[in-house]
């Protein structure tokens, strides 16, 4: 949303998704985040 509004926020969505996927793998379960699941493919 912030990207779409042109607001600088300092969050790198790709890095956040990658980290979330890694954490889910470490825990041995899928990410509970719909956003992460959608963006991770």
C-alpha positions in Angstrom: 0.0 0.0 0.0 2.7 2.5 0.9 4.6 1.7 -2.3 1.4 2.5 -4.2 1.1 5.8 -2.5 4.7 6.7 -3.1 5.5 6.8 0.6 9.1 5.9 1.5 9.0 3.3 4.3 12.4 1.4 4.2 10.8 -2.1 4.1 12.1 -4.4 1.4 9.1 -6.6 0.7 11.1 -9.2 -1.3 13.5 -9.6 1.7 10.7 -9.8 4.1 9.0 -12.6 2.1 12.2 -14.5 1.7 12.9 -14.3 5.4 9.4 -15.4 6.3 9.6 -18.4 3.9 12.9 -19.4 5.5 11.5 -19.2 9.0 8.5 -21.3 8.0 10.9 -23.9 6.6 12.9 -23.9 9.8 9.7 -24.5 11.8 8.5 -27.2 9.4 5.2 -25.6 8.6 3.7 -23.3 6.0 3.7 -19.5 6.6 0.4 -18.4 8.2 0.6 -15.2 6.1 -1.6 -15.0 3.1 0.6 -12.3 1.6 3.7 -14.3 2.0 2.1 -17.4 0.5 0.8 -15.3 -2.5 4.1 -13.6 -3.1 6.3 -16.6 -2.6 4.4 -18.5 -5.3 
